[in-house]
Amino acid sequence: MIEEEITNLRALEVEDLGQLRDWRNADFVRETCREYRLLNMEQQKRWFDSLLKTSPDTIMFGIENKEGKLIGVCGLTRINWKNGNAEVSIYIGEREWQEKGAATDSLKTLVKYGFETLNLHGVYAIIFEFNKPSIKLFEKYGFKFEGKHREAHYIKGRYWDELVYGMLREEYDKRCSDS
């Protein structure tokens, strides 16, 4: 059975910046991101401008539903071209789309893009230990637990571990050949 994807990835546009800023400033998104400060439009524009570099270390996409509505953002960040690795970043900004498969679709597409188009050797994610849906997503897709940064993130009145999950190219190739 072929699963139908419920989302599409597309380039981010200047017109998206207000929505992205609003999502990043929402508590439910901000608490799962490293950037904890509230963002203003100038910061959002500087971030967007940084994506336009000729040799990027970040490649971001808008996640839209089948009706073309922007519902989140994803990308490969901290790309290390010499060593062939990158961090996976995904957030669904529209609450009604959380835990409905949009992040799964995005993860599949990003991993394929990273390995098959960018020829990366490995991809990884850093997930705060309280973010159980993200842990479940990455484990279900075949990412391996690699370790943790102990008590590295302070939120909700306490310190939390950052969990590191990763997938290597050979694991991705095996996953593709098994399906």
Order of alpha helices (4+ residues) and beta strands (2+ residues): beta-alpha-alpha-alpha-beta-beta-beta-alpha-beta-alpha-beta-beta-alpha
